[in-house]
Amino acid sequence: MHSWKKHSRIWIAAMVLLGLVLSSAAWAGKKDDTLNVAFTKELESLDRYFNTAREGIVFARHVYDNLLFRDPETYEYEGLLAKSFEWEDEVTLNIELRQGVEFHNGQEMTADDAVYTLNYAADPDNKVKTQRYSNWIDKAEKTGPYSFTIHLKYPFPPALEFLSGANPVYPKDYHQEVGYKGFGVKPIGTGPYKATEIEPGKRLVLVKNENYFQNSPKGQPSIGKIVWRTLPEMNTQVAELITGSLDWAFLVPPDQAEQLKKVPNVQVVPAETMRIGYLTFDAANFSETKHDIDNPFKEVKVRQAVSHAINRQAIADNLIGGGSRPIYTPCYPSQLGCIEEAAKEYAYDPEKAQELLTEAGYPDGFDCILYAYRNRPFAEAMVGNLKAVGIDAKLVMMKYSALRERQRAGKTPLQFLTWGSYSINDVSAIISNFFEHEADDITRDPKLKEWLEAADKEMDTEKRKELYGKAIARITERAYWAPLFSYVSNNCFSKDLNFTPYPDAVPRFYMATWK
């Protein structure tokens, strides 16, 4: 057993005993109508359009509203800020807004706000972080005080999906006044909770919006206050769950989640999520040609060797648990267009990996750097797998935002990354994002770009799937990525709390209640 895991279990056992001693104490959260939650990652911005982290999505769903709402159980769409929506043709969507909806500053939401926000997000000059989630919009055009039309650049099948998950509406006047930087530290939305206290990197306080509009499909918030803290160390989160000063945490490692099951006041609910882990390679050779960084991963056989070297099943079973499984597609299997049978599967086969390395001209292996931003134990397991076939990888951990910028500068030959697709159940939210020659594409395969752009615009679902299947086959045959495993969210929370996790890994605290 790894020493870190042994010491962790001893420490957890001690904390469990402490929890048993304290179990009769009343939990502060329920008593004060305050839900105490923790996340490991610091938010780089509270502006949804300038944040790509899971935590940013969670914050956005509580403080902002989208035009549409996707039911987390049926996946059907209905109006949220939109009272109604109707396609006029394949590139024209007419929206009528609800009347009487107020932003947190008391200003009424109108078509001016929705039109401004969508046009702002769609304008490439504004450099929103994930431009493809709104760059399909040609323009939004006001047609009345509470009505407007979205003109698409081209037919875009997942438009409703993106309008329900990735494009919240902001107050035009306030956003223009403070700019995206000011908005990122003092946001205003229409959502079920208001952000009332903000300590960047440390603490957020969200207070129930007493004026939240009636008939919202989100429902009316029940819990009065949410105190959201950034606690980078999972041991700290576990300790606070045990002692009762924390009411909710997720992404708890399986060994710690198992121990938490022994604590009387904690319930543990595992749920597989849409997030997948993967290795990505500098197949386009930016690092060597631009920065003189040795890059063996420009060779397809080296990338295939790595794909065979990783023991996905062992990592899924022993380090993630809770129903995690090996993934061989560059997308989550439930996503529309994620054609599993199109993918080339790389079985765990160290001998095959060594054969491929020899054929690629590396019979004695090579040294490299593996960059990662999360899940050190997973990355360390992969380092061990690689060493077993002759690849001596030094692990370098970085903050996500810094690693993303390093990748975009072409300085990362090998990375362990994850992507949750913003919880969008369509492969255009992952495959198209990384293989259409945009900022995060380090493959730059023109054939992929051609197929994916066609698929993104194809309204015939079967033709769309055929094109995505061709792309998946090419990505996996050439090992541009090494898809690894699915993620499981171990939701650990107070037994005083009614909370339901969903596969999209978006905690919905506005639906939670105290027992």
Secondary structure, 3 states (H helix, E strand, C coil): CCHHHHHHHHHHHHHHHHHHHHCCCCCHHHHHCEEEEEECCCCCCCCHHHCCCHHHHHHHHHHCCECEEECCCCCCEEECCEEEEEEEECCEEEEEECCCCECCCCCECCHHHHHHHHHHHHCHHHCCCCHHHCCCEEEEEEEECCEEEEEECCCCCCHHHHHHHCCECCCHHHHHHHHHHHHHHCCCCCCCEEEEEEECCCEEEEEECCCCCCCCCCCCCCCCEEEEEECCCHHHHHHHHHHCCCCEECCCCHHHHHHHCCCCCEEEEEEEEEEEEEEEECCCCHHHHHHCCCCHHHCHHHHHHHHHHCCHHHHHHHHHCCCCCECCCCCCCCCECCCHHHCCCCCCCHHHHHHHHHHCCCCCCEEEEEEECCCHHHHHHHHHHHHHCCEEEEEEECCHHHHHHHHHCCCCCEEEEEECHHHCCEHHHCHHHHHCCCCCCCCCCHHHHHHHHHHHHCCCHHHHHHHHHHHHHHHHHCCCEEEEEEEEEEEEEECCEECCCCCCCCCCHHHCEEC
